Amino acid sequence: MDRTKFEERIPLWTPNEAHGTVMKKFKKRIVEKYNVQAENYWDLYDWSVDHIPELWAEIWDYSEIIYSKPYDKVVDLSAPLEKLPIWFEGAKLNLAENLLKYRDDRVALIIAGEDRETEKMTFFQLYKEVELYAAAFRKFGLKKGDHVVCQMSNRKEAVLAMIAVMSIGAIWSGALPLIGAECELEAGELSAIESAVIVVIIDLLTVCVAKSSLFLIFP
């Protein structure tokens, strides 16, 4: 890759070279395990594009991903370009389990609204909130394999509901209400889905009634 045009430009921000950063620790792991000469980011980048399976295998291990079944193959590099690659084929995991593995007071979410007000939620708070959402979904009869549709903006409730749904093993499908609920239900992503639950804000309730008999409604 010709990096000249990038290196000649003045970057808006350059991270420090502190040895405690995640990138530094990961680079050290690659250097020691694969005997790579990586003095800077670009050296690591060059290695990564030439060793794609090795890179992502290391990211999988370094991230301490929780899984119930390990992968058989990282990716098939012989697949044709027009075919979407299958990553970590054979692996089984629950995304919610991985998102909720921390229960401490570090910040997990920063919720910012158009009114410029922000709210912070810790990993512990996130876990407890998702626990309540999941209990409510189960009470309504939601089970593994069911579809849940969300017609809502990127707000806190959508995130909590999504993680709760995934923790049960149900299937989450979301759509931003930018084109309007009626258009979305008629021709958009949600049109072909027969859902067990629809998660909506109250303004969209009337046009969603025909798609499901059970709603989780937010003001």
Backbone hydrogen bonds, N-H to C=O, Kabsch-Sander energy under -0.5 kcal/mol:
donor,donor_aa,acceptor,acceptor_aa,energy
3,R,1,M,-0.9
6,F,3,R,-0.7
7,E,3,R,-2.7
8,E,4,T,-2.0
9,R,6,F,-0.8
21,T,18,A,-1.3
25,K,21,T,-2.1
26,F,22,V,-2.6
27,K,23,M,-2.7
28,K,24,K,-2.3
29,R,25,K,-1.7
30,I,26,F,-2.1
31,V,27,K,-2.8
32,E,28,K,-2.2
33,K,29,R,-2.1
34,Y,30,I,-2.6
35,N,31,V,-1.0
36,V,31,V,-0.7
38,A,36,V,-1.2
39,E,37,Q,-0.6
44,L,40,N,-1.6
45,Y,41,Y,-2.6
46,D,42,W,-2.7
47,W,43,D,-1.9
48,S,44,L,-2.3
49,V,45,Y,-2.0
50,D,46,D,-0.9
51,H,47,W,-0.9
55,L,51,H,-2.6
56,W,52,I,-2.3
57,A,53,P,-2.0
58,E,54,E,-2.1
59,I,55,L,-2.1
60,W,56,W,-2.2
61,D,57,A,-2.1
62,Y,58,E,-3.3
63,S,59,I,-2.2
64,E,61,D,-1.3
65,I,60,W,-1.4
68,S,92,K,-2.6
69,K,92,K,-1.6
72,D,89,E,-3.4
73,K,89,E,-1.1
77,L,75,V,-0.9
79,A,76,D,-1.3
83,K,80,P,-1.5
87,W,85,P,-0.7
88,F,74,V,-3.3
89,E,73,K,-1.3
91,A,88,F,-1.9
92,K,69,K,-2.1
95,L,93,L,-0.5
98,N,94,N,-1.4
99,L,95,L,-2.4
100,L,96,A,-1.9
101,K,98,N,-0.9
108,A,121,M,-2.9
109,L,121,M,-2.2
111,I,109,L,-0.5
111,I,119,E,-3.4
112,A,110,I,-0.6
113,G,117,E,-2.0
116,R,113,G,-1.9
119,E,111,I,-2.2
121,M,109,L,-2.5
123,F,106,R,-1.9
124,F,104,D,-2.2
126,L,122,T,-2.7
127,Y,123,F,-2.3
128,K,124,F,-2.2
129,E,125,Q,-2.5
130,V,126,L,-2.6
131,E,127,Y,-2.1
132,L,128,K,-1.5
133,Y,129,E,-2.1
134,A,130,V,-2.9
135,A,131,E,-1.9
136,A,132,L,-2.1
137,F,133,Y,-2.5
138,R,134,A,-2.5
139,K,135,A,-2.1
140,F,136,A,-1.6
141,G,138,R,-1.6
142,L,137,F,-2.4
145,G,169,G,-1.7
146,D,143,K,-2.0
148,V,171,I,-3.0
149,V,197,V,-2.6
150,C,173,S,-2.5
151,Q,199,V,-2.8
152,M,150,C,-0.6
152,M,175,A,-1.0
155,R,153,S,-2.3
158,A,155,R,-0.7
159,V,155,R,-1.5
160,L,156,K,-2.4
161,A,157,E,-2.5
162,M,158,A,-2.3
163,I,159,V,-2.3
164,A,160,L,-2.1
165,V,161,A,-2.5
166,M,162,M,-2.3
167,S,163,I,-2.0
168,I,164,A,-1.1
168,I,165,V,-0.6
169,G,165,V,-0.9
170,A,165,V,-1.9
171,I,146,D,-3.7
172,W,170,A,-0.5
173,S,148,V,-2.5
175,A,150,C,-2.1
178,L,176,L,-1.0
179,I,176,L,-0.6
184,E,180,G,-2.1
185,L,181,A,-2.5
186,E,182,E,-1.6
187,A,183,C,-2.8
188,G,183,C,-1.0
188,G,184,E,-1.0
191,S,184,E,-0.6
191,S,188,G,-1.4
192,A,189,E,-0.5
193,I,190,L,-1.1
194,E,192,A,-0.5
195,S,193,I,-0.8
195,S,211,K,-0.6
196,A,147,H,-2.8
197,V,147,H,-1.4
198,I,214,L,-1.8
199,V,149,V,-3.7
200,V,198,I,-0.6
200,V,216,L,-1.9
201,I,151,Q,-0.8
202,I,218,F,-2.7
204,L,201,I,-2.0
205,L,202,I,-1.2
208,C,204,L,-0.6
208,C,205,L,-1.3
209,V,205,L,-0.8
211,K,208,C,-1.8
212,S,208,C,-0.7
212,S,209,V,-0.7
216,L,198,I,-2.1
217,I,215,F,-0.6
218,F,200,V,-1.8
